[in-house]
Amino acid sequence: MANTYTADQLQQLRSRGHAMPPSAANDSDSPRFPVANAADLAKAIQAVGRARPNTNAERAKVRRYIMGRARALGLSSQIPDNWAADGSLKDGGP
C-alpha cells in the first residue's frame, strides 16, 4: 500500500488506533493499513490481499480492523458487500 505518511505520523496513527501494528511476518516495525480518512479507507480495502502473513486468518483480521475504522469514520457504506462481520468473505474467497 503506497504510503504518504512519515514514520512518525504512522506511529502517531497507530497510537490512536488508526493503523494496525506491524505484522510478526514483516521485518519492518512500521504500522500498517493506516486509515485516518476516506481516501485511506479506500486504499486499505484495495490492499487487503497484500496482508502478511499471506493467510485467510490474517486477511480476516485486517478486514475486521478496516470495518471498525470505517464505522468510526461513518463510512461503513464503503465496505464491500461480500465482507462478512467476522472478516471472512461471504463468497468464500481468500
N, CA, C and O atoms as a CHARMM CRD file, in Angstrom:
* protein
*
  376
    1    1 MET  N      0.85800  -1.16200   0.00000 PROA 1      0.00000
    2    1 MET  CA     0.00000   0.00000   0.00000 PROA 1      0.00000
    3    1 MET  C      0.90300   1.22300   0.00000 PROA 1      0.00000
    4    1 MET  O      1.67500   1.42300   0.93800 PROA 1      0.00000
    5    2 ALA  N      0.81800   2.02500  -1.01700 PROA 2      0.00000
    6    2 ALA  CA     1.61500   3.23900  -1.07900 PROA 2      0.00000
    7    2 ALA  C      1.26200   4.12100   0.10100 PROA 2      0.00000
    8    2 ALA  O      0.09300   4.28600   0.44900 PROA 2      0.00000
    9    3 ASN  N      2.28800   4.68100   0.70600 PROA 3      0.00000
   10    3 ASN  CA     2.08300   5.39100   1.94800 PROA 3      0.00000
   11    3 ASN  C      2.51600   6.84300   1.80800 PROA 3      0.00000
   12    3 ASN  O      3.60800   7.12700   1.31500 PROA 3      0.00000
   13    4 THR  N      1.67000   7.75000   2.23600 PROA 4      0.00000
   14    4 THR  CA     2.01200   9.16600   2.18900 PROA 4      0.00000
   15    4 THR  C      2.35000   9.69700   3.57300 PROA 4      0.00000
   16    4 THR  O      2.54100  10.90100   3.74900 PROA 4      0.00000
   17    5 TYR  N      2.42500   8.81000   4.55100 PROA 5      0.00000
   18    5 TYR  CA     2.72000   9.20500   5.92000 PROA 5      0.00000
   19    5 TYR  C      4.19100   8.98000   6.23600 PROA 5      0.00000
   20    5 TYR  O      4.80900   8.04400   5.72800 PROA 5      0.00000
   21    6 THR  N      4.74600   9.84600   7.07900 PROA 6      0.00000
   22    6 THR  CA     6.10800   9.64400   7.56500 PROA 6      0.00000
   23    6 THR  C      6.07700   8.56300   8.64200 PROA 6      0.00000
   24    6 THR  O      5.00700   8.18900   9.12200 PROA 6      0.00000
   25    7 ALA  N      7.23600   8.07100   9.01200 PROA 7      0.00000
   26    7 ALA  CA     7.31600   7.04500  10.05400 PROA 7      0.00000
   27    7 ALA  C      6.72800   7.57000  11.36600 PROA 7      0.00000
   28    7 ALA  O      6.02300   6.83900  12.06200 PROA 7      0.00000
   29    8 ASP  N      7.00900   8.82400  11.70700 PROA 8      0.00000
   30    8 ASP  CA     6.45800   9.40400  12.93800 PROA 8      0.00000
   31    8 ASP  C      4.93900   9.51100  12.87000 PROA 8      0.00000
   32    8 ASP  O      4.25200   9.23200  13.85200 PROA 8      0.00000
   33    9 GLN  N      4.41800   9.91200  11.72300 PROA 9      0.00000
   34    9 GLN  CA     2.97000  10.02300  11.56500 PROA 9      0.00000
   35    9 GLN  C      2.30800   8.64600  11.69200 PROA 9      0.00000
   36    9 GLN  O      1.24500   8.51400  12.30000 PROA 9      0.00000
   37   10 LEU  N      2.94700   7.62500  11.11400 PROA 10     0.00000
   38   10 LEU  CA     2.40600   6.27300  11.22300 PROA 10     0.00000
   39   10 LEU  C      2.36600   5.81800  12.67900 PROA 10     0.00000
   40   10 LEU  O      1.39600   5.19500  13.11200 PROA 10     0.00000
   41   11 GLN  N      3.41300   6.12700  13.42900 PROA 11     0.00000
   42   11 GLN  CA     3.43800   5.75700  14.84700 PROA 11     0.00000
   43   11 GLN  C      2.33000   6.48600  15.61300 PROA 11     0.00000
   44   11 GLN  O      1.69900   5.90700  16.49700 PROA 11     0.00000
   45   12 GLN  N      2.09700   7.75400  15.27100 PROA 12     0.00000
   46   12 GLN  CA     1.01500   8.50400  15.91500 PROA 12     0.00000
   47   12 GLN  C     -0.34400   7.89900  15.57400 PROA 12     0.00000
   48   12 GLN  O     -1.20500   7.76600  16.44400 PROA 12     0.00000
   49   13 LEU  N     -0.53400   7.53400  14.31400 PROA 13     0.00000
   50   13 LEU  CA    -1.78600   6.89600  13.90100 PROA 13     0.00000
   51   13 LEU  C     -1.98000   5.57600  14.65000 PROA 13     0.00000
   52   13 LEU  O     -3.08000   5.26200  15.10500 PROA 13     0.00000
   53   14 ARG  N     -0.91000   4.82100  14.76700 PROA 14     0.00000
   54   14 ARG  CA    -1.00200   3.54100  15.48600 PROA 14     0.00000
   55   14 ARG  C     -1.37900   3.77400  16.94300 PROA 14     0.00000
   56   14 ARG  O     -2.21200   3.04900  17.48700 PROA 14     0.00000
   57   15 SER  N     -0.78100   4.76900  17.58000 PROA 15     0.00000
   58   15 SER  CA    -1.06600   5.02100  18.99900 PROA 15     0.00000
   59   15 SER  C     -2.52700   5.41600  19.21500 PROA 15     0.00000
   60   15 SER  O     -3.06600   5.21800  20.30400 PROA 15     0.00000
   61   16 ARG  N     -3.16600   5.96800  18.19400 PROA 16     0.00000
   62   16 ARG  CA    -4.58200   6.34600  18.28800 PROA 16     0.00000
   63   16 ARG  C     -5.51000   5.23700  17.77900 PROA 16     0.00000
   64   16 ARG  O     -6.73100   5.39300  17.78000 PROA 16     0.00000
   65   17 GLY  N     -4.92500   4.12400  17.34600 PROA 17     0.00000
   66   17 GLY  CA    -5.73000   3.02000  16.82900 PROA 17     0.00000
   67   17 GLY  C     -6.14500   3.20800  15.39200 PROA 17     0.00000
   68   17 GLY  O     -7.07600   2.55300  14.92400 PROA 17     0.00000
   69   18 HSD  N     -5.46900   4.09300  14.68200 PROA 18     0.00000
   70   18 HSD  CA    -5.81400   4.38000  13.28700 PROA 18     0.00000
   71   18 HSD  C     -4.87800   3.68200  12.30300 PROA 18     0.00000
   72   18 HSD  O     -4.91600   3.95500  11.10300 PROA 18     0.00000
   73   19 ALA  N     -4.04400   2.78500  12.81200 PROA 19     0.00000
   74   19 ALA  CA    -3.18100   1.95000  11.98200 PROA 19     0.00000
   75   19 ALA  C     -2.92900   0.66100  12.74700 PROA 19     0.00000
   76   19 ALA  O     -2.87800   0.65600  13.97700 PROA 19     0.00000
   77   20 MET  N     -2.77200  -0.42900  12.01200 PROA 20     0.00000
   78   20 MET  CA    -2.51500  -1.71900  12.65600 PROA 20     0.00000
   79   20 MET  C     -1.05200  -1.80900  13.06100 PROA 20     0.00000
   80   20 MET  O     -0.19200  -1.19700  12.42800 PROA 20     0.00000
   81   21 PRO  N     -0.76500  -2.57100  14.11600 PROA 21     0.00000
   82   21 PRO  CA     0.63500  -2.78500  14.48200 PROA 21     0.00000
   83   21 PRO  C      1.34700  -3.58900  13.40200 PROA 21     0.00000
   84   21 PRO  O      0.69700  -4.23300  12.57900 PROA 21     0.00000
   85   22 PRO  N      2.66300  -3.55700  13.39700 PROA 22     0.00000
   86   22 PRO  CA     3.40300  -4.34200  12.41000 PROA 22     0.00000
   87   22 PRO  C      3.08800  -5.82900  12.53400 PROA 22     0.00000
   88   22 PRO  O      2.75900  -6.31700  13.61500 PROA 22     0.00000
   89   23 SER  N      3.19100  -6.52100  11.44600 PROA 23     0.00000
   90   23 SER  CA     2.97900  -7.96300  11.42600 PROA 23     0.00000
   91   23 SER  C      4.24700  -8.66000  11.89900 PROA 23     0.00000
   92   23 SER  O      5.35600  -8.20500  11.61800 PROA 23     0.00000
   93   24 ALA  N      4.08300  -9.75500  12.61200 PROA 24     0.00000
   94   24 ALA  CA     5.23100 -10.55100  13.03600 PROA 24     0.00000
   95   24 ALA  C      5.96600 -11.12800  11.83000 PROA 24     0.00000
   96   24 ALA  O      7.14900 -11.45600  11.92600 PROA 24     0.00000
   97   25 ALA  N      5.28100 -11.25400  10.70200 PROA 25     0.00000
   98   25 ALA  CA     5.87700 -11.81400   9.49200 PROA 25     0.00000
   99   25 ALA  C      6.68200 -10.78000   8.71000 PROA 25     0.00000
  100   25 ALA  O      7.28400 -11.10000   7.68500 PROA 25     0.00000
  101   26 ASN  N      6.69000  -9.54200   9.19500 PROA 26     0.00000
  102   26 ASN  CA     7.34500  -8.45600   8.47800 PROA 26     0.00000
  103   26 ASN  C      8.56400  -8.00600   9.27700 PROA 26     0.00000
  104   26 ASN  O      8.48500  -7.86500  10.49700 PROA 26     0.00000
  105   27 ASP  N      9.67600  -7.78200   8.60900 PROA 27     0.00000
  106   27 ASP  CA    10.88800  -7.32100   9.28000 PROA 27     0.00000
  107   27 ASP  C     10.78500  -5.86600   9.71700 PROA 27     0.00000
  108   27 ASP  O     11.56000  -5.42000  10.56300 PROA 27     0.00000
  109   28 SER  N      9.85800  -5.13700   9.16400 PROA 28     0.00000
  110   28 SER  CA     9.69300  -3.72800   9.46900 PROA 28     0.00000
  111   28 SER  C      8.93100  -3.55000  10.77700 PROA 28     0.00000
  112   28 SER  O      8.11100  -4.39200  11.14300 PROA 28     0.00000
  113   29 ASP  N      9.20000  -2.46200  11.47300 PROA 29     0.00000
  114   29 ASP  CA     8.41400  -2.16200  12.67600 PROA 29     0.00000
  115   29 ASP  C      7.39900  -1.06200  12.37800 PROA 29     0.00000
  116   29 ASP  O      6.87900  -0.41300  13.28500 PROA 29     0.00000
  117   30 SER  N      7.13000  -0.87100  11.09600 PROA 30     0.00000
  118   30 SER  CA     6.21700   0.17500  10.66400 PROA 30     0.00000
  119   30 SER  C      4.76400  -0.27200  10.77900 PROA 30     0.00000
  120   30 SER  O      4.41700  -1.36100  10.32200 PROA 30     0.00000
  121   31 PRO  N      3.91000   0.55400  11.38400 PROA 31     0.00000
  122   31 PRO  CA     2.48400   0.23500  11.41400 PROA 31     0.00000
  123   31 PRO  C      1.95100   0.06800   9.99300 PROA 31     0.00000
  124   31 PRO  O      2.52000   0.59300   9.03500 PROA 31     0.00000
  125   32 ARG  N      0.87300  -0.65600   9.87700 PROA 32     0.00000
  126   32 ARG  CA     0.34300  -0.94200   8.54500 PROA 32     0.00000
  127   32 ARG  C     -1.13800  -0.63400   8.47600 PROA 32     0.00000
  128   32 ARG  O     -1.81200  -0.52600   9.50100 PROA 32     0.00000
  129   33 PHE  N     -1.63400  -0.49300   7.26800 PROA 33     0.00000
  130   33 PHE  CA    -3.03300  -0.19300   6.97600 PROA 33     0.00000
  131   33 PHE  C     -3.53600   1.04000   7.73000 PROA 33     0.00000
  132   33 PHE  O     -4.51400   0.95100   8.47200 PROA 33     0.00000
  133   34 PRO  N     -2.87400   2.19200   7.54800 PROA 34     0.00000
  134   34 PRO  CA    -3.37500   3.40500   8.19800 PROA 34     0.00000
  135   34 PRO  C     -4.71400   3.82700   7.59800 PROA 34     0.00000
  136   34 PRO  O     -4.86500   3.86100   6.37600 PROA 34     0.00000
  137   35 VAL  N     -5.67800   4.14800   8.44700 PROA 35     0.00000
  138   35 VAL  CA    -6.99700   4.57700   7.98300 PROA 35     0.00000
  139   35 VAL  C     -7.42000   5.77400   8.83200 PROA 35     0.00000
  140   35 VAL  O     -8.03600   5.61800   9.88600 PROA 35     0.00000
  141   36 ALA  N     -7.07900   6.96500   8.35400 PROA 36     0.00000
  142   36 ALA  CA    -7.42900   8.19400   9.06000 PROA 36     0.00000
  143   36 ALA  C     -8.54700   8.96100   8.36900 PROA 36     0.00000
  144   36 ALA  O     -9.13700   9.86800   8.95600 PROA 36     0.00000
  145   37 ASN  N     -8.84400   8.59300   7.10800 PROA 37     0.00000
  146   37 ASN  CA    -9.86100   9.32100   6.34100 PROA 37     0.00000
  147   37 ASN  C    -10.40800   8.42200   5.22500 PROA 37     0.00000
  148   37 ASN  O     -9.99900   7.26900   5.08700 PROA 37     0.00000
  149   38 ALA  N    -11.32100   8.95700   4.44800 PROA 38     0.00000
  150   38 ALA  CA   -11.98000   8.17300   3.39300 PROA 38     0.00000
  151   38 ALA  C    -10.99300   7.67800   2.33400 PROA 38     0.00000
  152   38 ALA  O    -11.12300   6.55400   1.84800 PROA 38     0.00000
  153   39 ALA  N    -10.02200   8.49300   1.97800 PROA 39     0.00000
  154   39 ALA  CA    -9.04500   8.07700   0.97200 PROA 39     0.00000
  155   39 ALA  C     -8.21400   6.90500   1.49200 PROA 39     0.00000
  156   39 ALA  O     -7.94800   5.95400   0.75700 PROA 39     0.00000
  157   40 ASP  N     -7.80500   6.97500   2.76200 PROA 40     0.00000
  158   40 ASP  CA    -7.05700   5.87100   3.36600 PROA 40     0.00000
  159   40 ASP  C     -7.90000   4.60500   3.40000 PROA 40     0.00000
  160   40 ASP  O     -7.39600   3.50900   3.15800 PROA 40     0.00000
  161   41 LEU  N     -9.17700   4.75900   3.70000 PROA 41     0.00000
  162   41 LEU  CA   -10.08200   3.61100   3.76000 PROA 41     0.00000
  163   41 LEU  C    -10.12300   2.90300   2.40700 PROA 41     0.00000
  164   41 LEU  O    -10.01500   1.67800   2.34200 PROA 41     0.00000
  165   42 ALA  N    -10.27500   3.65800   1.34700 PROA 42     0.00000
  166   42 ALA  CA   -10.31600   3.07300   0.00300 PROA 42     0.00000
  167   42 ALA  C     -9.01400   2.34200  -0.31300 PROA 42     0.00000
  168   42 ALA  O     -9.03900   1.25400  -0.88900 PROA 42     0.00000
  169   43 LYS  N     -7.88200   2.92700   0.05600 PROA 43     0.00000
  170   43 LYS  CA    -6.58700   2.28300  -0.18500 PROA 43     0.00000
  171   43 LYS  C     -6.45900   0.99800   0.61800 PROA 43     0.00000
  172   43 LYS  O     -5.97500  -0.01200   0.10700 PROA 43     0.00000
  173   44 ALA  N     -6.89200   1.03100   1.87800 PROA 44     0.00000
  174   44 ALA  CA    -6.78600  -0.15400   2.73800 PROA 44     0.00000
  175   44 ALA  C     -7.64800  -1.29600   2.20200 PROA 44     0.00000
  176   44 ALA  O     -7.22400  -2.45200   2.20200 PROA 44     0.00000
  177   45 ILE  N     -8.84500  -0.97300   1.75200 PROA 45     0.00000
  178   45 ILE  CA    -9.73500  -2.00200   1.19600 PROA 45     0.00000
  179   45 ILE  C     -9.06100  -2.67600   0.00100 PROA 45     0.00000
  180   45 ILE  O     -9.12200  -3.89700  -0.14200 PROA 45     0.00000
  181   46 GLN  N     -8.42900  -1.89300  -0.84100 PROA 46     0.00000
  182   46 GLN  CA    -7.74300  -2.44000  -2.01800 PROA 46     0.00000
  183   46 GLN  C     -6.51500  -3.26300  -1.64600 PROA 46     0.00000
  184   46 GLN  O     -6.12300  -4.15700  -2.39500 PROA 46     0.00000
  185   47 ALA  N     -5.90200  -2.97300  -0.49900 PROA 47     0.00000
  186   47 ALA  CA    -4.63600  -3.59400  -0.12700 PROA 47     0.00000
  187   47 ALA  C     -4.77200  -4.84900   0.72700 PROA 47     0.00000
  188   47 ALA  O     -3.76000  -5.46900   1.05300 PROA 47     0.00000
  189   48 VAL  N     -5.97700  -5.24000   1.09500 PROA 48     0.00000
  190   48 VAL  CA    -6.15300  -6.39400   1.98700 PROA 48     0.00000
  191   48 VAL  C     -5.42300  -7.62900   1.47200 PROA 48     0.00000
  192   48 VAL  O     -4.85300  -8.37300   2.27100 PROA 48     0.00000
  193   49 GLY  N     -5.42300  -7.86200   0.19900 PROA 49     0.00000
  194   49 GLY  CA    -4.77100  -9.03900  -0.37700 PROA 49     0.00000
  195   49 GLY  C     -3.27100  -9.06300  -0.18000 PROA 49     0.00000
  196   49 GLY  O     -2.64100 -10.10500  -0.36000 PROA 49     0.00000
  197   50 ARG  N     -2.68500  -7.93000   0.18800 PROA 50     0.00000
  198   50 ARG  CA    -1.24100  -7.86600   0.41100 PROA 50     0.00000
  199   50 ARG  C     -0.87000  -8.02600   1.88400 PROA 50     0.00000
  200   50 ARG  O      0.28300  -7.81700   2.26200 PROA 50     0.00000
  201   51 ALA  N     -1.84000  -8.39400   2.70900 PROA 51     0.00000
  202   51 ALA  CA    -1.57000  -8.59300   4.14000 PROA 51     0.00000
  203   51 ALA  C     -0.56800  -9.73500   4.31300 PROA 51     0.00000
  204   51 ALA  O     -0.60200 -10.72900   3.58800 PROA 51     0.00000
  205   52 ARG  N      0.31500  -9.56900   5.28000 PROA 52     0.00000
  206   52 ARG  CA     1.30400 -10.59400   5.59200 PROA 52     0.00000
  207   52 ARG  C      1.20100 -10.94900   7.05700 PROA 52     0.00000
  208   52 ARG  O      1.08400 -10.05100   7.89000 PROA 52     0.00000
  209   53 PRO  N      1.24000 -12.22900   7.40700 PROA 53     0.00000
  210   53 PRO  CA     1.45100 -13.36600   6.52300 PROA 53     0.00000
  211   53 PRO  C      0.26100 -13.56800   5.59600 PROA 53     0.00000
  212   53 PRO  O     -0.85800 -13.15700   5.90400 PROA 53     0.00000
  213   54 ASN  N      0.51100 -14.19500   4.48000 PROA 54     0.00000
  214   54 ASN  CA    -0.49300 -14.36900   3.43100 PROA 54     0.00000
  215   54 ASN  C     -1.41000 -15.54000   3.78200 PROA 54     0.00000
  216   54 ASN  O     -1.33300 -16.61000   3.17800 PROA 54     0.00000
  217   55 THR  N     -2.28600 -15.31500   4.77600 PROA 55     0.00000
  218   55 THR  CA    -3.21600 -16.36300   5.20800 PROA 55     0.00000
  219   55 THR  C     -4.63200 -15.80000   5.25400 PROA 55     0.00000
  220   55 THR  O     -4.82600 -14.58900   5.35700 PROA 55     0.00000
  221   56 ASN  N     -5.61700 -16.68800   5.17600 PROA 56     0.00000
  222   56 ASN  CA    -7.00900 -16.24800   5.29400 PROA 56     0.00000
  223   56 ASN  C     -7.24600 -15.59100   6.64500 PROA 56     0.00000
  224   56 ASN  O     -7.96700 -14.59700   6.73500 PROA 56     0.00000
  225   57 ALA  N     -6.64300 -16.14200   7.69900 PROA 57     0.00000
  226   57 ALA  CA    -6.83700 -15.59500   9.04300 PROA 57     0.00000
  227   57 ALA  C     -6.29800 -14.16100   9.13800 PROA 57     0.00000
  228   57 ALA  O     -6.93700 -13.30300   9.74500 PROA 57     0.00000
  229   58 GLU  N     -5.14700 -13.90100   8.55100 PROA 58     0.00000
  230   58 GLU  CA    -4.57800 -12.54900   8.60700 PROA 58     0.00000
  231   58 GLU  C     -5.42300 -11.57800   7.78800 PROA 58     0.00000
  232   58 GLU  O     -5.66300 -10.45100   8.22200 PROA 58     0.00000
  233   59 ARG  N     -5.87600 -12.00100   6.61200 PROA 59     0.00000
  234   59 ARG  CA    -6.72400 -11.11500   5.81000 PROA 59     0.00000
  235   59 ARG  C     -8.03300 -10.82400   6.53300 PROA 59     0.00000
  236   59 ARG  O     -8.53200  -9.70100   6.45900 PROA 59     0.00000
  237   60 ALA  N     -8.60200 -11.80700   7.23200 PROA 60     0.00000
  238   60 ALA  CA    -9.83300 -11.58500   8.00600 PROA 60     0.00000
  239   60 ALA  C     -9.57200 -10.58000   9.13600 PROA 60     0.00000
  240   60 ALA  O    -10.40200  -9.71400   9.40800 PROA 60     0.00000
  241   61 LYS  N     -8.42500 -10.70400   9.78300 PROA 61     0.00000
  242   61 LYS  CA    -8.04800  -9.76900  10.84700 PROA 61     0.00000
  243   61 LYS  C     -7.96000  -8.34800  10.29900 PROA 61     0.00000
  244   61 LYS  O     -8.45100  -7.40900  10.92500 PROA 61     0.00000
  245   62 VAL  N     -7.34100  -8.18800   9.14200 PROA 62     0.00000
  246   62 VAL  CA    -7.21100  -6.86500   8.51700 PROA 62     0.00000
  247   62 VAL  C     -8.59400  -6.33400   8.13000 PROA 62     0.00000
  248   62 VAL  O     -8.88200  -5.15500   8.33400 PROA 62     0.00000
  249   63 ARG  N     -9.44500  -7.19100   7.57700 PROA 63     0.00000
  250   63 ARG  CA   -10.79800  -6.74600   7.20800 PROA 63     0.00000
  251   63 ARG  C    -11.57400  -6.27300   8.43700 PROA 63     0.00000
  252   63 ARG  O    -12.25200  -5.24600   8.38000 PROA 63     0.00000
  253   64 ARG  N    -11.48400  -7.00700   9.54600 PROA 64     0.00000
  254   64 ARG  CA   -12.18800  -6.59300  10.77600 PROA 64     0.00000
  255   64 ARG  C    -11.70000  -5.22500  11.24200 PROA 64     0.00000
  256   64 ARG  O    -12.49800  -4.37200  11.63200 PROA 64     0.00000
  257   65 TYR  N    -10.38100  -5.02400  11.19900 PROA 65     0.00000
  258   65 TYR  CA    -9.82000  -3.72100  11.56700 PROA 65     0.00000
  259   65 TYR  C    -10.36400  -2.62700  10.63900 PROA 65     0.00000
  260   65 TYR  O    -10.78700  -1.57000  11.10800 PROA 65     0.00000
  261   66 ILE  N    -10.35300  -2.87800   9.34100 PROA 66     0.00000
  262   66 ILE  CA   -10.82900  -1.88400   8.36900 PROA 66     0.00000
  263   66 ILE  C    -12.30800  -1.58000   8.59900 PROA 66     0.00000
  264   66 ILE  O    -12.71800  -0.42100   8.53700 PROA 66     0.00000
  265   67 MET  N    -13.11100  -2.61300   8.86500 PROA 67     0.00000
  266   67 MET  CA   -14.53900  -2.38900   9.12100 PROA 67     0.00000
  267   67 MET  C    -14.73200  -1.53000  10.37300 PROA 67     0.00000
  268   67 MET  O    -15.62000  -0.67800  10.40300 PROA 67     0.00000
  269   68 GLY  N    -13.92700  -1.74000  11.38600 PROA 68     0.00000
  270   68 GLY  CA   -14.01700  -0.91800  12.59100 PROA 68     0.00000
  271   68 GLY  C    -13.66000   0.52400  12.33000 PROA 68     0.00000
  272   68 GLY  O    -14.32000   1.43100  12.83800 PROA 68     0.00000
  273   69 ARG  N    -12.61800   0.75000  11.54100 PROA 69     0.00000
  274   69 ARG  CA   -12.22600   2.11700  11.20000 PROA 69     0.00000
  275   69 ARG  C    -13.30800   2.77700  10.34400 PROA 69     0.00000
  276   69 ARG  O    -13.59600   3.96300  10.51100 PROA 69     0.00000
  277   70 ALA  N    -13.90800   2.00800   9.42700 PROA 70     0.00000
  278   70 ALA  CA   -14.98300   2.55300   8.58500 PROA 70     0.00000
  279   70 ALA  C    -16.15300   2.99500   9.46800 PROA 70     0.00000
  280   70 ALA  O    -16.71400   4.07000   9.25900 PROA 70     0.00000
  281   71 ARG  N    -16.52000   2.17200  10.45100 PROA 71     0.00000
  282   71 ARG  CA   -17.60100   2.53900  11.38700 PROA 71     0.00000
  283   71 ARG  C    -17.24600   3.82500  12.12800 PROA 71     0.00000
  284   71 ARG  O    -18.07500   4.72700  12.25300 PROA 71     0.00000
  285   72 ALA  N    -16.01500   3.90400  12.61700 PROA 72     0.00000
  286   72 ALA  CA   -15.58000   5.08100  13.37600 PROA 72     0.00000
  287   72 ALA  C    -15.61900   6.34800  12.52900 PROA 72     0.00000
  288   72 ALA  O    -15.86600   7.43700  13.04700 PROA 72     0.00000
  289   73 LEU  N    -15.37900   6.20800  11.24400 PROA 73     0.00000
  290   73 LEU  CA   -15.37400   7.35500  10.33500 PROA 73     0.00000
  291   73 LEU  C    -16.75700   7.63200   9.74100 PROA 73     0.00000
  292   73 LEU  O    -16.93000   8.60600   9.00900 PROA 73     0.00000
  293   74 GLY  N    -17.73500   6.78900  10.04900 PROA 74     0.00000
  294   74 GLY  CA   -19.06600   6.94600   9.47600 PROA 74     0.00000
  295   74 GLY  C    -19.11400   6.55200   8.01000 PROA 74     0.00000
  296   74 GLY  O    -19.92600   7.06900   7.24300 PROA 74     0.00000
  297   75 LEU  N    -18.23800   5.63100   7.62700 PROA 75     0.00000
  298   75 LEU  CA   -18.12100   5.24200   6.21800 PROA 75     0.00000
  299   75 LEU  C    -18.38200   3.75200   6.00200 PROA 75     0.00000
  300   75 LEU  O    -17.82800   3.15100   5.08100 PROA 75     0.00000
  301   76 SER  N    -19.21000   3.16500   6.83500 PROA 76     0.00000
  302   76 SER  CA   -19.49200   1.73100   6.71200 PROA 76     0.00000
  303   76 SER  C    -20.04400   1.36000   5.34600 PROA 76     0.00000
  304   76 SER  O    -19.87900   0.22600   4.89800 PROA 76     0.00000
  305   77 SER  N    -20.68900   2.29000   4.68700 PROA 77     0.00000
  306   77 SER  CA   -21.25000   2.01100   3.35700 PROA 77     0.00000
  307   77 SER  C    -20.15700   1.72500   2.32400 PROA 77     0.00000
  308   77 SER  O    -20.45300   1.20500   1.24800 PROA 77     0.00000
  309   78 GLN  N    -18.92100   2.05200   2.62900 PROA 78     0.00000
  310   78 GLN  CA   -17.81400   1.82800   1.69500 PROA 78     0.00000
  311   78 GLN  C    -17.27500   0.40100   1.75100 PROA 78     0.00000
  312   78 GLN  O    -16.52100  -0.01600   0.87200 PROA 78     0.00000
  313   79 ILE  N    -17.65900  -0.34600   2.78300 PROA 79     0.00000
  314   79 ILE  CA   -17.17200  -1.71600   2.93000 PROA 79     0.00000
  315   79 ILE  C    -17.81200  -2.58900   1.84400 PROA 79     0.00000
  316   79 ILE  O    -19.02200  -2.51900   1.62700 PROA 79     0.00000
  317   80 PRO  N    -17.00900  -3.40700   1.16600 PROA 80     0.00000
  318   80 PRO  CA   -17.56300  -4.27300   0.11400 PROA 80     0.00000
  319   80 PRO  C    -18.67800  -5.17800   0.64900 PROA 80     0.00000
  320   80 PRO  O    -18.61400  -5.64700   1.78600 PROA 80     0.00000
  321   81 ASP  N    -19.67200  -5.41000  -0.16000 PROA 81     0.00000
  322   81 ASP  CA   -20.82800  -6.22100   0.22800 PROA 81     0.00000
  323   81 ASP  C    -20.46100  -7.66100   0.54800 PROA 81     0.00000
  324   81 ASP  O    -21.17800  -8.32500   1.29600 PROA 81     0.00000
  325   82 ASN  N    -19.36200  -8.15600  -0.00100 PROA 82     0.00000
  326   82 ASN  CA   -19.01300  -9.55800   0.22800 PROA 82     0.00000
  327   82 ASN  C    -18.15500  -9.77600   1.47500 PROA 82     0.00000
  328   82 ASN  O    -17.67900 -10.88900   1.69800 PROA 82     0.00000
  329   83 TRP  N    -17.94700  -8.74100   2.29400 PROA 83     0.00000
  330   83 TRP  CA   -17.21600  -8.89100   3.55200 PROA 83     0.00000
  331   83 TRP  C    -18.20200  -9.22900   4.65700 PROA 83     0.00000
  332   83 TRP  O    -19.15300  -8.48100   4.88700 PROA 83     0.00000
  333   84 ALA  N    -17.99100 -10.34100   5.34300 PROA 84     0.00000
  334   84 ALA  CA   -18.82100 -10.73400   6.48000 PROA 84     0.00000
  335   84 ALA  C    -18.30900 -10.03100   7.74100 PROA 84     0.00000
  336   84 ALA  O    -17.16700  -9.57500   7.78000 PROA 84     0.00000
  337   85 ALA  N    -19.14700  -9.94500   8.75900 PROA 85     0.00000
  338   85 ALA  CA   -18.79300  -9.25200  10.00400 PROA 85     0.00000
  339   85 ALA  C    -17.57500  -9.85600  10.68700 PROA 85     0.00000
  340   85 ALA  O    -16.86000  -9.15500  11.40300 PROA 85     0.00000
  341   86 ASP  N    -17.32800 -11.14700  10.47800 PROA 86     0.00000
  342   86 ASP  CA   -16.18000 -11.79400  11.12100 PROA 86     0.00000
  343   86 ASP  C    -14.88400 -11.63100  10.31600 PROA 86     0.00000
  344   86 ASP  O    -13.84600 -12.17300  10.69600 PROA 86     0.00000
  345   87 GLY  N    -14.94300 -10.88900   9.21300 PROA 87     0.00000
  346   87 GLY  CA   -13.76800 -10.64200   8.39000 PROA 87     0.00000
  347   87 GLY  C    -13.58800 -11.62100   7.25000 PROA 87     0.00000
  348   87 GLY  O    -12.72400 -11.42900   6.39400 PROA 87     0.00000
  349   88 SER  N    -14.38700 -12.65800   7.22900 PROA 88     0.00000
  350   88 SER  CA   -14.30500 -13.61400   6.11500 PROA 88     0.00000
  351   88 SER  C    -15.02300 -13.02100   4.90600 PROA 88     0.00000
  352   88 SER  O    -15.63100 -11.95400   4.98400 PROA 88     0.00000
  353   89 LEU  N    -14.93800 -13.73000   3.80300 PROA 89     0.00000
  354   89 LEU  CA   -15.65500 -13.31900   2.60500 PROA 89     0.00000
  355   89 LEU  C    -16.90600 -14.17300   2.46900 PROA 89     0.00000
  356   89 LEU  O    -16.85100 -15.39300   2.62700 PROA 89     0.00000
  357   90 LYS  N    -18.02200 -13.54000   2.17900 PROA 90     0.00000
  358   90 LYS  CA   -19.29800 -14.24300   2.06500 PROA 90     0.00000
  359   90 LYS  C    -19.28400 -15.23900   0.91400 PROA 90     0.00000
  360   90 LYS  O    -19.99200 -16.24500   0.96200 PROA 90     0.00000
  361   91 ASP  N    -18.49100 -14.97600  -0.12000 PROA 91     0.00000
  362   91 ASP  CA   -18.42900 -15.89800  -1.26300 PROA 91     0.00000
  363   91 ASP  C    -17.35900 -16.96600  -1.09500 PROA 91     0.00000
  364   91 ASP  O    -17.14200 -17.77500  -1.99600 PROA 91     0.00000
  365   92 GLY  N    -16.69000 -16.97300   0.05600 PROA 92     0.00000
  366   92 GLY  CA   -15.68800 -17.99500   0.34600 PROA 92     0.00000
  367   92 GLY  C    -14.32100 -17.74700  -0.22700 PROA 92     0.00000
  368   92 GLY  O    -13.44700 -18.60500  -0.10300 PROA 92     0.00000
  369   93 GLY  N    -14.09700 -16.60400  -0.85100 PROA 93     0.00000
  370   93 GLY  CA   -12.78000 -16.30000  -1.42000 PROA 93     0.00000
  371   93 GLY  C    -11.75300 -16.01500  -0.34200 PROA 93     0.00000
  372   93 GLY  O    -12.08300 -16.03300   0.84400 PROA 93     0.00000
  373   94 PRO  N    -10.51000 -15.75100  -0.73400 PROA 94     0.00000
  374   94 PRO  CA    -9.43000 -15.51100   0.23700 PROA 94     0.00000
  375   94 PRO  C     -9.54600 -14.19900   0.98700 PROA 94     0.00000
  376   94 PRO  O     -8.69900 -13.89100   1.82600 PROA 94     0.00000
